[in-house]
Amino acid sequence: MRRRARLVGPVALAAALLAAVAAPAQAAPVTLSSGHVDVLDVDYASGAITLDLLDSTTTTSIDRDPADVTLSVPVAAKHTNVPTTPAWSFLGTNGTAWILPQSQTSGLLWAGWNATDVPAGIFQNDTLTFQLTSVTAPAGFSVYTAAGSTPTKLFDSGDGLPDTLSVTAGAHTHANWGFDAAGTYKVTFNVSGVLASTGQTISTGPKTYTFQVLNS
């Protein structure tokens, strides 16, 4: 069982004394630049699924509201030798792209998604649907895996949105996250599933994640 502390943005604090109501607490904005982070962290409890960001860059994992987090993509992630073959045409321009890799690399974020807190048997076929609904960015955004010289696109803003991906409940996966130029990327995801017990579709609602891609 992983150890986490929940820190998910504004929460109302009820005063215990004289029924006074305290002001809402606001989580401090944070920038993450290296280490393990599950960008899409899905939880299920009491008939609802939620989507946040699991920050495991320190000893204790923390659930964070994506609105409080900037994910930094430093110049060390810049590649100037992306293949120009058709299979790689979704990634970069003129062979250049910034990539957060699917394998852990010192000094870079190791980004993935996590559905280990979704029990088996809750959703039909134990399947969740991850959907990339919108991207606001200076250039293309993609998520892909690669085996040798062959990439497999999972999400790609360049070929039309929304993009969907079926993910098994209980899965924990890392992939390559690609950015075609420096700048700020706002990417919005939604996660949904069909309850096995009722056939009802439930969803997390859209969550927007911010990546800052640096050129210096």
N, C-alpha and C positions, 0 to 999 in steps of 0.2 A: 504494500500500500504506500503510495507516494505521500509525502508530507507537503501540504500546501497551506498557505494563508490566503484568505479571500480578501481582495482589495479591488472592488468593482465600481469605482466612481462614486457619485453622490449617494449618501444614505441618510435617512432621517434618524435623528437621535432623540428619543423621548426622555424628558427629564423625570427623574424619580422623585424630586422634591417639589411639593406644592403644585404638582401637575404642570409645571412650566415646560415649555417646549424649547429645546436647544436648536441652534442654527444647524443646517445640514453640513456634514463633513465632506470635504472635497479631497479626493486623492490627488496627490501631487503629480504633475506630468513627469514622465520619465522617458529618457532616450536609451534604447538598448542597442549595443553595437557589436557584441560578440557573445558566443555561448549558445546554449540550447534554449530554443523558444518554439513552442507549439502555437503558431500564429492562429490556427483555427482549433480551438479547444471546445469540444462538445460535451455537455453534461446532461444527464436525465434524472429527474426526481419529481415525484408526485404528479405525474402526468404531463410534465412539461420538459422541453429541451431548451437549453440555453447555449449561447455561443459567446466565448470570450477569448482571451489570450493567456496562455499559461507560460509565465516567465520562470524558467529554470536556470537562469544565468547565475544564480547564487545557490547556497546550500539548501534553503527552503524555497520550494516552488510557490509562486504567488499567482493567483487568478487576477488578471487585470482587465478593466474595461478598455477595449481597443481605443476609445476616444482619448484615453490618458497616455497613450504610448506612441512614440515615434521610433520606427525601426530604421536604423542607420545602415546604409550600404556604402562602405568606404571605397576610396580609390583602389584599395588592395583587391577589391572584387572585380575590377575592370579587366576585361580580356580583349585583346586586339587581334586574336587569331581564331575567331569563330569560323568554322568551315562555311564556305560560300556555296556549298552544294544545295540542291533543292530541298533535301531533308531538313536542312537547318535554316531555311529561308524565313522562318517565323521569328528568328532570334537576331536582333542587332541589325545595324546597317554598316556596310563596308567592313564586315568582319569584326565589329566592335560591339560589346555588350558588357553589362555588369551582371555578375552571377553569384548568388548565394548558393553554394553547392550542396548536393544531397548527402555528401559525406562530411563529417566534422572537420573543420579547418581552423587552426588557430587564428585569432584576430577577426573572424567573421561570424555572423549569426548562422547557426545551424537550424534552419527553419523547417517546420513540418506541420502536421495536424495530428490530433489526438482524440480518439473516441473510446478510450479505455474505461471511462465512467458511464458508458451506455451498456447496460446489461444485455446479455443474449435473451432472445425471446420477446423483447418489447416491441420491435418493429417487424413488419412482414419481411421474410427472407433475411432478417438481421441486416437490413440495408438502410443506409442513410443517403440522401441526395445532397451533395455539396454543389452550390450554384454560384458562379461568378456573375453578378448582375450588372455591374458597371465599373468603369475605370476612367478616372480623370487624371491625365498624365501628359508629359511632353512627348511621349513616344510609346512604343508597344510594351506590354507586360505579358509575361507567360510563366507558367509552371509546367515543368516537364521532368521526366526521368530519362536516364541515358544508360544504355548497355553497350560498352565499347563506343563505336562511332555512330550508333543508331539512337536518335532521340525518340521519345514518345510524348507527344503533347498531351497535357491534362487540361490546361486552361490556356487560352490565347486571346488577348484582346484584339488582335489584328485580323481575325477571321469572323468577327461578329459575335455579339453577346445577346443573351446569356449563354454561358457554357456550363455544362453539368457533368458531374463525376459521381459514380456510385461508390460508396465507401462502406465497408463492413463494420458493424458495431463491434467495438473492442479493438479496432485497428489503431496503430500508432506508426505513422509513415513520415519519412523525410524525402524531399524532392529538391530539384533545382528551381530557384526563383530567378527569372530573367528580366532585365530592364534594359531597354534599347538606347537610353540616353540618360544623362544626368538630370536631376530635378526632383520635384515632389510628385509622388504617386499616391492617389487616393483610390483604393480598391475595395469594392463592396461585395460581401459574400452573404448568402443565406443558406441555412441547413434545414432540411425537412425530412420527414419520415412518415410512413403509414403505420399506425398502431395495429399490431396483430390482433388485439382483442376486439376492436370496434371497426376497423377499416377507415378510421378518421385520419386525415393528414394533419400533422401538427408541424410547426416550423419555429425557428428561433427569431424570425424577423431579420431584416438586413442589419449588418454591422460593417462599418467602414474602418479600414486599416490604413495607416499612413507610413509610407516608406520614403526616406530621404536619401537619394542617390547622389553621391558626392564625386566631383571631378578634380578635387584638389584637397 
